[in-house]
């Protein structure tokens, strides 16, 4: 377990020791340096030592998530901005897709660069998002009183310093119409040392505040990541998980069931399983839509309801998120519905209302 009084500088030291070049990676794992370098020139690589240590073998589920693959630059199916985020950005770094909430991209850095990232076009850019740009986002939020919820995303918001993040949250909380703040972060999984007692205390002062984190495989649940989630939960922060369905990583009912049950034990509520977005450089992770439905069917009834997330797709062109659900209704008439249960048995449900 990570110490309760983990010092802020520890995570920064780990991050500064990240693997960022093919030559560095080749000293640890057998890779084709030319292939890795070609990919990294288009889509930057960063793998911090903690997350790199979770790789057990070539092409295992952790490897596939973070080691550059030539498929990324051979991808002809995806597009840079499949969800039309740029078109829905009234000011830079802010996406206003839904009527009552915005996504505020407050960082372009992550603790580890995932190869399936929706924002491969942005993440890892050497120029940081400026204070002026962040203030423009806050000004937009303040001016539009129809907005009630702000989702901090990126990159990863928790790669900001405690002070910078606190200043940002103060600015948002000064907007009286904002009732909910959410932080979307992968650091409890990829750099759990970032979750410190100081950070947790600071976040607690901005309730109601929610955190959605991101675990994709049971191997990512370690003593360190478990302790990070526990520290946040003990601070009264409701935790959810948005898992991405990835070919060769977690497109297996048993793997997904194990992950969801481990998350619930940590007080992290499975929230979404996301179909991977058709972003350029990530389409080799795509699975058929039916595979996601099969996984949900394998969860429902076979584990508790709180362990079953919703399967979501994000519609291209900015259409927004839509849930996909397995079909259980076999037949309907005015008096009875025929409904199939999780075991495949069909039951007659008599309609008594109306």
N, C-alpha and C positions, 0 to 999 in steps of 0.2 A: 504494500500500500504506500501511496505517496504521503509524506508527513503532513500533518494538519497545518503546520506553519511553514510550508514550502515557500521559499523566498522568490520574489518576483524575478530576480536575475537568473534563476535556474533555467526557466523556460527559454529565456532569450539566449543563453549560452548554448542550449540544445539546438535552437533554431539556427544559430550562426554556424553550427557544425554540419549543416545540411549538405547532402550530395546534390550538386547542381550541374555537373559535367559528366560526359561519358567516360573520361579518363578516371575520375574519382570512382565512379560506379564499377569500373572494370577491375579495380583493386580489391573489390569485395565479392562481386558476382561475375560469372562468365557471360559477358554480353558482347555483341558486335558493336564496337565503339563507333564505327562509321554510321551504322543504322541509328543508334541512339542519338548521335550528334545531329544527324539530318532531321530527326523528329524534333529534337529540343530547339533547333533553330526556329522552327515554326511555332511550337508549343512548349514553353519553358518547363524544365524539370526542377523540382525541389522535393527531396525526400529527407525528412529529418531523421536522426539516428534512432530515436525511439520507434518510429513507425517502420523504418527499414528493418529493425530487429524482429519484426513480426513475420517477415518472410522466412519460410522454412525450406522452400525448394523453388526451382525455376518454374514459372508459369502457375504457381499456386495462386489462390484467390487474392492475396495481398500483392504479390508480384504484378498480377494483371491490372490492378487498380492504379499502380504508380510508376511502373517501368515503361518508358516510351516504347511504342510498338510501331513498326513501319506502316501498319494498317491505318494509322492516324493521318499520314500524308498521302495515302493512296485512296482515301475516302472520296468518292464522287457522288454520294447520295445525300450527304448532309449539307446544311447551310450554316453560315456564321451566326445568324440570329434567327433561328427557326420560330421563335415565339414573338417576333417583332417587338422586342423590348425597346429598341431604339426609337421606334415610331410612337411608343407610349411613354416617352420620357419628356415631360414638359420642361424640365430643367435637367442638366447633366447629372447622372448618377441617381436619378429617382424615377421609378416606374409607377405610373398611375393607371392600372388596368381595371381595378374594381372600384365601385362607387365610393366605398367608405374606408379604403385602406390603400396604403402605398408601400412599395418596397424601396428602401433607402440603401443604396450601395455605398457603404462607408469605408471600404477597404478593397484594394485590389491584390492583396497578399493572402496566402494561405499557408498553414503549417506544412502541408504537403500538397502538391499539385496533382489532383486526381485526373486520370487520363480521359474520363468520361464527362468532364465538367461542362455544364451548360454554357458557361461564360469563358470558354477557352480563348475567345477573342479579346478578353479583358484581363484575366487573371495573370499575374506575374509581370505586368507592365512595369518597367523600372521607375516611372514617374508616379509618385504618390498622389492620392487625392488630396487636394489642398483644403485648408481651413475656409478659404473663400468659397470653394465649391460646396463644402458641407453647410456653410451658412446659407447659401442660396437654396439648398434643400429645405433647411429649417424655415426659411422665409416663406417658401411655397406652402409648406405644411401649415404654418400659422395663418396664412391668408385664406386657405380653403377650409371652411368650418364643417364641410361635409365629411372630412376625414376624421375617423375616430380611432384608427389603429395604424401604427407604424411598425413595419418589419425591417429590422436592421439585417442586412445581408452583405454580400460582397462577391468575391473574396470572403474573408472571415472577419467579422467585427471584433472578435476577441483577440486578434493580433494587434489591435490598438493598445496602447498603454492604459493602465487603470485611469490615469488622469485625463487622457484624451477621451476615453469612453465615457467617463463621468461628466465631462463638459458637454459632450454630445447629448447624453440623456437629460441633463439639466435643461438644455435648450429645447428639447422636445417636450419635456414636462411643463415648460412654461406656456405651452399652447393649451388653453383650458379645455378644448374640445377633444383632446387626445385622451382616451380612457385606457387603452391597452398598448403596451410595447412588447414586441416579440423580437428575440434575437435568434437568428439562424446561424449555427456554428458547428464546425466539425472538430474543434480542438479537444472536446472531452474524449474523442476517439483517437485523433491523430497526434495530439500533443497535450495529454492530460495534465502535465506539469504546469500548464498555464492556469489551471483552476486552483487558485490559492485562497487562503482564508481571507486575505485582504480584498480580493476580487469579489468573493461571495458576499462579504459584508457590504461592499459598495453597491452591488446589484440589488441586494435586499432593500435598500433604501428607496428603490424606484418602483415598488409594487403598485399596481398589478403588472408584473413582468413575467413573461413566459420564455422558455428556451426550447427551441426545436434543434436537436442534435442529429447526427447522421452516422449510423453504424450499418455496415453492409454484410458482415460475416461474423459468426461466433468467435473466430480467432481474435477479433478486435476487442472482445471483452476480456480485459486483463485486470490484474489487481490495481494497476494505476488508473485505468479508465473507470473501473468500478468505484474507486475512491473519489475520483473527480465528480462523477454523477451523484454520489452520496453527499458530497459536500454541498453541491448546488441544491439538491433536494432538501437537505437539512436546513437550508436557508429559506425554505418556503417557496422555492421557485418550481412551478409545475414544469415537468420535462416531457417532451414528446420526441419521437424519432421519425425521420423521413428517410426511408431506405430506398435505394435505387435498384431496380431489377436489372441485373447485369449477366449477360451470357458468360458462362465459364466461371462465375464468381458465386452467385447465390440463386441461380435459376433451378432450384431443387427444393421440393417441399420439405424434406427433412432439415436441410440447412436453414431454411427460413423459419421453420417451427422452432428449432433450437435457438435461433437468434431472438425471436420474439419472446420466448419464455425467459431467456436470460435478461432481456431488457426489462420485462415486468418485475423481475426479482430486484432490479436496481431502482425501481420506481420511475422508470422511463416508459411512458405509454406509447406503444406502437401507433403511429398516426397515419402515415401514408406508406404504401409501396408505390414508387413512381416508375412508370414505363420510362426508359431512358429517352431523353429528347433527341430528335434527329439533327444534332449539331455536327457540323463538319469536324471530322477527326474522332468521332465517338460511335459511329454507326456499327462498327464491328462488335459492340456490346449489345446490340439490339436483340430482343427476343420476340417471338410472335405474341400478339395480344392474348391468344388462347392460353399461352403458358402462364401468364399472370393469373388468369381466371382459374386455371387448374391449381395453382398454389393457394389461392384464397379458398377454394373448395376443400383443399387438403387441410386447411387450418380450421375452418368453421365446423364446430361440433367436436373436433379432435383436440381442441385446446380451449381455454376459457375465452369468453367474448372479449375481455379486455386485452387479450393477446392478439386479436385479429385486427389489423389495420385495414384501411380502404385502399383499393387499387385505383390509382389515378393516372390519367393521361392529361398532358397539357396540350391543348389544341393549337395547331400551327396558325400563324398569322395573328396571334394575340387573342385567341378565342377563350382562353382561360382553362382552369382545371375542371375535369369532369370525372366522376367516379364510374368505374366499371364493376358490375356485380354479376356473380354467377346466376343463371336462370334456374329457379326452383319451382316455378309454376308450370305445371304440365297442361292443365285445362281449366277453363272457367265457364260457368254458366250462371243463371240467375239464383240458383239455390246452393250450389256447391263449387268449391275450387278443389282441384286435385293438385296437391303440393308434395314435392319430393324432399325428403330430409337428407341430412349429411351422409347417411348410410346408403342412399339410393332407393330407399323404400318410399312408396307413394301412399299418402294419406288423404282422406276426404275431409275437407274442412267445410262444415255446414255454415252458411251465412244466416245469422239470426238478427242482424241489425238492418237498418235501411230506412 
